[in-house]
């Protein structure tokens, strides 16, 4: 599930300022090196797409409007925006003629925009809201015409360089393909995140040329134009260059995912969560874990999953949009859209499908599958069973190898088991059927009718033994030989007993 964008509780201290602001996100590129039919900005990592992470980082600015420039896979990106940021305005860049051209199209869509324009590339998922806020505050505090976010990186290959003059002021931003050997040796890079004065930006965009190796309008050329016109331009350095890392292919996406995993896990551990093996624990940014919870190895918490205080999850567990109550345990299991009550237990090797609800101290055990099932407080489904479209009351026990037969080939039907009921092993409940409070059902029964409260239901044929069948019908087999020996032993034992008499 993809959550709508809102600041998380760890981001909520970032307070928007009373300036007029417009955010422009550049998300039109194809991302050829991703080798995917999915637009690059829609590739997911830990609960959000690349674009979703960028929008989340910008959200605390409290911008008056957000414009997303779309191009490749425009319909897919628009649909995604409808889900995660419905207030954002998508603007189509039919031909990708450069970042300057993209921003010009974006501003044309909001002709009344004034104040600060923040421009962010759509592929920087590790960007923190605090960093965006600091960039904007520095830009507005200095009354700069333009401010670029920069970072000092170990390896600047493929990235635009920040070129400073002898006074240390910004001289220009140069793309690597247009850079001289001396400029390529610089390690201070352009992070692709900017703040501009809206009026000055509009004027400079009209002066951009395509006289470069790409034949495109570079947004970065705006800085040189403004500087040459005597306008103040500035550089704001990110505290951590990791935040500025972009994504161009699947290898880089995987690296970003690992970095984000480590950041998320460290954050939760510092709030009082025990993560026993952080390298094999993957927690979406949209998930919540409360203090004293224990997350064991090889565990994934996805979507809107919530793990309550003191709960144990894992090892080898995946939870998607699932709520785990305080003190509950979920071991070696898979759950989607489920709710596990306080002190309940699940697994090992259980599968909770959507709308499975376990009450306090309820149990779903080994090799049990549930779907659209409500299991009351203290009730147990311990072994090898399927419970679908069912309600089980409180403190009932479902025998091993039980199947709730909920489908007649056309429609699904419901089964109700009362409170304090005891159902036998290898039962089948052919829905619709009701078993009353305190009722019992015999092992091996196929229950097709209602069972009154306190009754014992037996629905099976009477046992009939055909003596000597194996000796007659399976003569010469090991089974027949074993039966023969057992018969002789029984005869000798019986004879000895008679002699003793």
C-alpha positions as CSV (number, residue, x, y, z in Angstrom):
1,X,0.0,0.0,0.0
2,X,1.2,3.5,-0.8
3,X,0.5,6.0,2.0
4,X,-0.5,9.6,1.3
5,X,2.3,12.0,2.1
6,X,2.4,13.6,5.5
7,X,5.3,14.4,7.8
8,X,6.1,11.5,10.0
9,X,6.2,11.9,13.8
10,X,10.0,12.2,13.4
11,X,9.7,15.0,10.9
12,X,6.9,16.9,12.6
13,X,9.2,19.4,14.3
14,X,9.9,21.0,10.9
15,X,7.7,24.1,10.9
16,X,6.7,25.8,7.7
17,X,7.5,29.5,7.3
18,X,5.0,32.3,6.3
19,X,6.7,32.9,2.9
20,X,5.1,32.3,-0.5
21,X,6.7,29.2,-1.8
22,X,6.3,26.9,-4.9
23,X,7.9,23.5,-5.1
24,X,8.8,22.1,-8.6
25,X,9.8,18.5,-8.8
26,X,11.5,17.3,-12.0
27,X,10.1,13.9,-12.8
28,X,10.0,13.8,-16.6
29,X,13.0,11.7,-17.4
30,X,12.9,8.2,-18.8
31,X,15.7,6.7,-16.8
32,X,17.0,4.6,-19.6
33,X,19.7,2.9,-17.5
34,X,16.9,1.5,-15.2
35,X,16.0,-0.7,-18.2
36,X,12.4,-0.8,-17.1
37,X,8.9,-0.1,-18.4
38,X,8.2,1.7,-15.1
39,X,9.2,5.4,-15.1
40,X,12.3,5.8,-13.0
41,X,10.7,8.0,-10.4
42,X,8.1,5.3,-9.7
43,X,10.5,2.7,-8.6
44,X,9.9,1.8,-4.9
45,X,12.1,1.6,-1.9
46,X,10.9,1.1,1.7
47,X,7.3,2.2,1.4
48,X,7.5,5.0,-1.1
49,X,8.5,5.6,-4.7
50,X,11.6,7.7,-5.5
51,X,9.1,10.5,-6.3
52,X,7.2,9.9,-3.1
53,X,10.3,10.3,-1.0
54,X,11.1,13.6,-2.6
55,X,7.5,14.9,-2.1
56,X,7.7,13.8,1.5
57,X,10.9,15.7,2.0
58,X,9.4,18.9,0.5
59,X,6.0,18.6,2.3
60,X,7.0,20.3,5.6
61,X,7.9,23.5,3.7
62,X,4.2,24.2,3.5
63,X,4.4,25.3,-0.1
64,X,1.5,27.1,-1.6
65,X,1.6,24.8,-4.5
66,X,3.6,21.8,-5.8
67,X,4.2,21.3,-9.5
68,X,5.5,18.0,-10.8
69,X,7.0,18.0,-14.3
70,X,6.1,14.7,-16.0
71,X,7.1,13.3,-19.3
72,X,8.0,9.6,-19.8
73,X,5.2,7.5,-18.5
74,X,3.2,10.6,-17.8
75,X,-0.1,8.8,-17.2
76,X,1.5,6.4,-14.7
77,X,3.1,9.3,-12.8
78,X,-0.2,11.3,-12.8
79,X,-2.0,8.3,-11.4
80,X,0.6,7.9,-8.7
81,X,0.3,11.6,-7.8
82,X,-3.5,11.1,-7.4
83,X,-2.8,8.4,-4.8
84,X,0.0,10.0,-2.8
85,X,-0.2,13.8,-3.4
86,X,-3.5,14.8,-4.9
87,X,-2.9,18.5,-4.3
88,X,0.2,18.4,-6.6
89,X,-0.2,19.7,-10.2
90,X,1.3,17.6,-12.9
91,X,2.7,19.5,-15.9
92,X,3.6,17.7,-19.1
93,X,7.0,18.2,-20.7
94,X,6.3,16.6,-24.1
95,X,9.9,16.9,-25.3
96,X,12.7,16.6,-22.8
97,X,14.8,19.6,-23.7
98,X,16.6,20.1,-20.5
99,X,16.1,21.0,-16.8
100,X,15.8,24.7,-17.7
101,X,13.1,24.0,-20.2
102,X,11.3,21.8,-17.6
103,X,11.3,24.6,-15.0
104,X,10.1,27.1,-17.5
105,X,7.1,24.9,-18.3
106,X,6.4,24.4,-14.6
107,X,6.3,28.2,-14.0
108,X,4.1,28.8,-17.0
109,X,1.6,26.6,-15.2
110,X,1.6,28.9,-12.2
111,X,2.0,32.4,-13.6
112,X,1.1,34.0,-10.3
113,X,3.9,32.3,-8.3
114,X,6.0,34.7,-6.3
115,X,8.4,34.4,-3.4
116,X,10.7,31.3,-3.4
117,X,10.7,28.6,-6.0
118,X,12.3,25.3,-4.8
119,X,13.4,22.9,-7.5
120,X,14.2,19.3,-6.7
121,X,15.2,16.4,-8.9
122,X,12.7,13.5,-8.5
123,X,15.3,10.8,-7.8
124,X,16.9,11.8,-4.5
125,X,15.0,9.6,-2.0
126,X,17.4,10.1,1.0
127,X,16.8,13.8,1.1
128,X,15.7,14.9,4.6
129,X,13.0,17.5,5.2
130,X,15.4,19.3,7.5
131,X,17.9,19.8,4.7
132,X,15.4,21.2,2.4
133,X,14.2,23.6,5.1
134,X,17.7,24.7,5.9
135,X,18.4,25.4,2.2
136,X,15.3,27.5,1.9
137,X,15.9,29.4,5.1
138,X,19.5,30.2,4.1
139,X,18.3,31.4,0.7
140,X,15.6,33.6,2.1
141,X,17.7,34.8,5.0
142,X,20.4,36.0,2.5
143,X,17.9,37.5,0.1
144,X,19.7,35.6,-2.7
145,X,18.5,35.4,-6.2
146,X,19.5,31.7,-6.4
147,X,20.9,29.1,-4.0
148,X,22.2,25.7,-4.9
149,X,22.5,22.7,-2.5
150,X,26.0,21.3,-2.7
151,X,27.8,18.4,-1.1
152,X,31.4,17.2,-0.9
153,X,31.5,13.6,-2.2
154,X,34.2,10.9,-2.3
155,X,33.6,10.2,-6.0
156,X,32.0,12.9,-8.1
157,X,32.0,10.9,-11.4
158,X,29.0,11.8,-13.5
159,X,27.9,14.7,-11.4
160,X,27.8,18.5,-12.0
161,X,30.6,20.4,-10.2
162,X,30.4,23.6,-8.1
163,X,33.1,26.0,-9.4
164,X,34.1,28.8,-7.0
165,X,36.1,31.9,-7.6
166,X,39.2,33.0,-5.7
167,X,37.0,34.5,-3.0
168,X,35.2,31.2,-2.6
169,X,32.0,32.5,-4.1
170,X,30.0,30.5,-6.6
171,X,31.3,31.2,-10.1
172,X,29.3,28.6,-12.1
173,X,27.9,25.1,-12.0
174,X,29.3,22.9,-14.8
175,X,28.0,19.5,-16.0
176,X,30.7,16.9,-16.1
177,X,30.5,16.4,-19.9
178,X,31.2,20.1,-20.3
179,X,33.8,20.4,-17.6
180,X,37.6,20.9,-18.1
181,X,40.0,18.3,-16.5
182,X,40.7,20.8,-13.7
183,X,36.9,21.1,-13.0
184,X,36.4,17.4,-13.1
185,X,38.9,17.1,-10.3
186,X,36.6,19.1,-8.0
187,X,34.7,17.0,-5.4
188,X,32.0,19.6,-4.5
189,X,29.0,18.7,-6.5
190,X,25.6,20.1,-7.4
191,X,22.9,18.1,-5.6
192,X,20.2,19.0,-8.1
193,X,18.2,20.9,-5.5
194,X,17.8,24.7,-5.7
195,X,16.0,27.7,-4.2
196,X,15.3,30.7,-6.5
197,X,13.6,34.1,-6.3
198,X,10.6,33.6,-8.6
199,X,10.8,36.8,-10.5
200,X,14.6,36.6,-11.1
201,X,14.3,32.9,-12.1
202,X,11.6,33.7,-14.7
203,X,13.8,36.4,-16.3
204,X,16.9,34.2,-16.4
205,X,15.1,31.2,-17.9
206,X,14.2,33.3,-20.9
207,X,17.9,33.8,-21.6
208,X,19.0,30.2,-21.5
209,X,20.8,28.8,-24.6
210,X,21.4,25.2,-25.8
211,X,25.1,25.8,-26.5
212,X,26.4,22.8,-24.7
213,X,27.3,19.2,-25.3
214,X,23.7,18.0,-24.8
215,X,22.1,20.7,-26.8
216,X,19.7,21.3,-23.9
217,X,18.6,24.2,-21.7
218,X,20.5,23.7,-18.4
219,X,18.9,25.1,-15.3
220,X,22.3,25.4,-13.8
221,X,23.2,28.1,-16.3
222,X,20.8,30.4,-14.5
223,X,23.4,30.8,-11.8
224,X,26.0,32.2,-14.2
225,X,23.5,34.5,-15.8
226,X,22.4,35.9,-12.4
227,X,25.9,36.3,-11.2
228,X,27.0,38.1,-14.4
229,X,24.0,40.4,-13.9
230,X,25.2,41.3,-10.4
231,X,22.6,39.3,-8.6
232,X,23.5,37.5,-5.4
233,X,23.9,33.7,-5.8
234,X,24.8,31.3,-3.0
235,X,25.8,27.8,-2.1
236,X,24.4,25.9,0.8
237,X,26.2,22.7,1.7
238,X,24.4,19.6,2.9
239,X,25.7,18.2,6.2
240,X,25.7,14.7,4.8
241,X,26.4,14.0,1.1
242,X,24.5,10.7,1.3
243,X,21.2,12.7,1.3
244,X,22.1,14.0,-2.2
245,X,22.7,10.7,-3.9
246,X,20.5,10.2,-6.9
247,X,19.5,7.0,-8.8
248,X,20.3,6.1,-12.4
249,X,20.2,2.3,-12.5
250,X,19.2,-0.8,-10.5
251,X,22.6,-1.0,-8.8
252,X,22.3,2.5,-7.4
253,X,18.7,1.9,-6.4
254,X,19.8,-1.1,-4.4
255,X,22.5,0.9,-2.7
256,X,20.0,3.7,-1.8
257,X,17.7,1.1,-0.4
258,X,20.4,-0.3,1.9
259,X,21.3,3.2,3.1
260,X,17.7,4.0,3.8
261,X,17.3,0.7,5.6
262,X,20.2,1.6,7.9
263,X,18.8,5.1,8.6
264,X,15.4,3.8,9.4
265,X,16.6,1.0,11.6
266,X,19.0,3.2,13.5
267,X,16.1,5.7,14.1
268,X,13.9,3.0,15.6
269,X,16.6,1.5,17.7
270,X,17.3,5.0,19.2
271,X,13.6,5.2,20.2
272,X,13.9,1.9,22.3
273,X,13.2,-0.8,19.7
274,X,15.4,-3.9,19.6
275,X,16.4,-4.9,16.1
276,X,18.5,-8.1,16.5
277,X,20.0,-8.1,13.0
278,X,19.7,-4.7,11.3
279,X,21.2,-6.0,8.0
280,X,18.3,-8.4,7.4
281,X,15.5,-6.2,8.8
282,X,13.6,-3.9,6.3
283,X,11.1,-1.4,7.8
284,X,9.2,0.8,5.4
285,X,9.2,4.5,6.3
286,X,5.4,4.3,6.6
287,X,5.5,1.6,9.3
288,X,5.5,2.3,13.1
289,X,7.3,0.3,15.8
290,X,6.7,1.1,19.5
291,X,9.3,0.9,22.2
292,X,10.5,-2.4,23.7
293,X,9.3,-4.3,20.6
294,X,11.8,-6.9,19.4
295,X,12.3,-7.4,15.7
296,X,14.2,-10.6,14.9
297,X,16.2,-11.3,11.8
298,X,14.9,-11.6,8.2
299,X,11.8,-9.5,8.9
300,X,10.0,-7.0,6.7
301,X,7.5,-4.5,8.0
302,X,5.7,-3.0,5.0
303,X,3.1,-0.4,4.3
304,X,1.1,0.9,7.3
305,X,2.2,-1.9,9.6
306,X,2.2,-1.1,13.3
307,X,4.0,-3.1,15.9
308,X,2.9,-2.5,19.5
309,X,4.9,-2.1,22.6
310,X,6.8,-5.1,23.8
311,X,5.7,-7.3,20.8
312,X,8.0,-9.8,19.2
313,X,8.1,-10.1,15.4
314,X,10.3,-12.6,13.5
315,X,12.5,-14.2,12.6
316,X,11.6,-14.8,9.0
317,X,8.4,-12.8,9.0
318,X,6.7,-10.3,6.6
319,X,3.9,-8.0,7.7
320,X,2.1,-5.8,5.2
321,X,-0.5,-3.3,6.5
322,X,-0.8,-5.3,9.7
323,X,-1.3,-4.2,13.3
324,X,0.4,-6.2,16.0
325,X,-0.8,-5.5,19.5
326,X,1.3,-4.9,22.6
327,X,3.0,-8.0,23.9
328,X,1.9,-10.2,20.9
329,X,4.3,-12.5,19.0
330,X,4.4,-13.3,15.3
331,X,7.0,-15.9,14.4
332,X,8.0,-17.1,10.9
333,X,4.7,-15.9,9.4
334,X,3.2,-13.8,6.6
335,X,0.4,-11.4,7.2
336,X,-1.4,-8.9,4.9
337,X,-4.1,-6.5,6.2
338,X,-4.5,-8.4,9.5
339,X,-4.9,-7.4,13.1
340,X,-3.2,-9.4,15.9
341,X,-4.5,-8.5,19.3
342,X,-2.5,-7.8,22.4
343,X,-0.6,-10.9,23.8
344,X,-1.9,-13.0,20.9
345,X,0.5,-15.4,19.1
346,X,0.9,-16.3,15.5
347,X,3.0,-19.0,13.9
348,X,5.3,-20.4,13.1
349,X,4.4,-20.9,9.5
350,X,1.1,-19.1,9.6
351,X,-0.6,-17.0,6.9
352,X,-3.0,-14.2,7.8
353,X,-4.8,-12.9,4.8
354,X,-6.8,-9.6,4.7
355,X,-9.4,-9.0,7.4
356,X,-8.0,-11.6,9.8
357,X,-8.6,-10.4,13.3
358,X,-7.2,-12.0,16.4
359,X,-8.5,-11.0,19.9
360,X,-6.4,-10.7,23.1
361,X,-4.4,-13.8,23.8
362,X,-5.8,-15.6,20.7
363,X,-3.6,-18.1,18.9
364,X,-3.1,-19.0,15.2
365,X,-0.6,-21.8,15.1
366,X,1.6,-23.8,12.8
367,X,0.5,-24.1,9.2
368,X,-2.8,-22.3,9.7
369,X,-4.3,-19.9,7.1
370,X,-7.0,-17.4,7.9
371,X,-9.0,-15.0,5.7
372,X,-11.7,-12.6,6.7
373,X,-11.9,-14.3,10.0
374,X,-12.5,-13.0,13.5
375,X,-11.0,-15.1,16.3
376,X,-12.1,-14.1,19.8
377,X,-10.2,-13.4,22.9
378,X,-8.3,-16.5,24.1
379,X,-9.5,-18.7,21.2
380,X,-7.0,-21.0,19.5
381,X,-6.5,-22.5,16.0
382,X,-3.4,-24.3,16.8
383,X,-2.6,-26.6,13.9
384,X,-2.9,-27.3,10.1
385,X,-6.2,-25.6,9.5
386,X,-8.0,-23.1,7.2
387,X,-10.3,-20.6,8.6
388,X,-12.1,-18.4,6.0
389,X,-15.2,-16.2,6.3
390,X,-15.7,-17.1,9.9
391,X,-16.3,-15.8,13.4
392,X,-15.0,-17.7,16.4
393,X,-16.1,-16.6,19.8
394,X,-14.0,-16.4,23.0
395,X,-12.0,-19.2,24.5
396,X,-12.9,-21.8,21.9
397,X,-10.5,-24.4,20.5
398,X,-10.4,-25.5,16.9
399,X,-9.1,-29.0,16.4
400,X,-6.1,-29.8,14.1
401,X,-6.7,-30.3,10.4
402,X,-10.0,-28.3,10.4
403,X,-11.3,-26.7,7.2
404,X,-14.0,-24.0,7.1
405,X,-15.6,-24.8,3.8
406,X,-16.7,-21.3,2.8
407,X,-17.1,-21.6,-1.0
408,X,-19.9,-23.4,-2.8
409,X,-18.5,-22.8,-6.3
410,X,-20.5,-19.6,-6.7
411,X,-20.6,-17.6,-3.5
412,X,-18.7,-17.4,-0.2
413,X,-20.6,-18.3,3.0
414,X,-20.0,-17.6,6.7
415,X,-19.4,-20.0,9.6
416,X,-19.9,-19.0,13.2
417,X,-18.4,-20.9,16.1
418,X,-19.6,-19.8,19.6
419,X,-17.6,-19.1,22.7
420,X,-16.1,-21.9,24.8
421,X,-16.7,-24.4,22.0
422,X,-14.5,-27.4,21.3
423,X,-14.3,-28.7,17.8
424,X,-12.7,-32.1,17.0
425,X,-9.7,-32.8,14.8
426,X,-10.2,-33.2,11.1
427,X,-13.6,-31.4,11.0
428,X,-15.1,-29.7,8.0
429,X,-17.6,-26.9,8.6
430,X,-19.7,-26.5,5.4
431,X,-20.9,-22.9,5.5
432,X,-23.3,-21.5,6.2
433,X,-23.4,-23.2,9.6
434,X,-23.4,-22.2,13.3
435,X,-22.0,-24.0,16.3
436,X,-23.4,-22.7,19.5
437,X,-21.7,-21.7,22.7
438,X,-20.2,-24.6,24.7
439,X,-20.9,-27.1,21.9
440,X,-18.5,-29.9,20.9
441,X,-18.0,-31.6,17.5
442,X,-16.5,-35.1,17.2
443,X,-13.3,-35.8,15.4
444,X,-13.6,-36.5,11.7
445,X,-17.0,-34.9,11.4
446,X,-18.4,-33.0,8.4
447,X,-20.7,-30.5,9.9
448,X,-23.4,-29.4,7.5
449,X,-26.1,-28.2,10.0
450,X,-26.3,-26.0,13.0
451,X,-25.1,-27.4,16.4
452,X,-27.1,-26.2,19.4
453,X,-25.3,-24.7,22.4
454,X,-24.0,-27.4,24.6
455,X,-24.6,-30.2,22.1
456,X,-22.2,-32.8,20.8
457,X,-22.3,-33.1,17.0
458,X,-21.2,-36.4,15.4
459,X,-21.3,-36.5,11.6
460,X,-19.4,-39.6,10.4
461,X,-20.1,-43.2,9.4
462,X,-20.0,-45.9,12.1
463,X,-16.8,-47.9,12.0
464,X,-17.0,-51.4,10.6
465,X,-14.1,-53.9,10.7
466,X,-13.9,-56.6,8.0
467,X,-11.9,-59.4,9.6
468,X,-9.2,-61.2,7.5
469,X,-9.5,-58.8,4.6
470,X,-5.7,-58.4,4.2
471,X,-5.0,-62.1,4.3
472,X,-7.6,-62.7,1.6
473,X,-7.1,-59.7,-0.7
474,X,-3.4,-58.9,-0.2
475,X,-1.9,-62.3,0.2
476,X,1.9,-62.4,-0.2
477,X,2.4,-58.8,0.9
478,X,4.4,-57.7,3.9
479,X,1.2,-56.5,5.4
480,X,-0.3,-60.0,5.1
481,X,2.7,-61.6,6.6
482,X,2.7,-59.1,9.5
483,X,-1.1,-59.8,10.0
484,X,-0.4,-63.6,10.0
485,X,2.3,-63.3,12.6
486,X,0.1,-61.1,14.8
487,X,-2.7,-63.6,14.5
488,X,-0.4,-66.5,15.5
489,X,1.0,-64.5,18.5
490,X,-2.5,-63.7,19.6
491,X,-3.6,-67.4,19.4
492,X,-0.5,-68.5,21.4
493,X,-1.2,-65.8,24.0
494,X,-4.8,-66.8,24.2
495,X,-3.9,-70.6,24.5
496,X,-1.4,-69.9,27.3
497,X,-4.0,-67.9,29.1
498,X,-6.6,-70.8,28.9
499,X,-4.0,-73.3,30.2
500,X,-3.3,-71.1,33.1
501,X,-7.0,-71.2,33.9
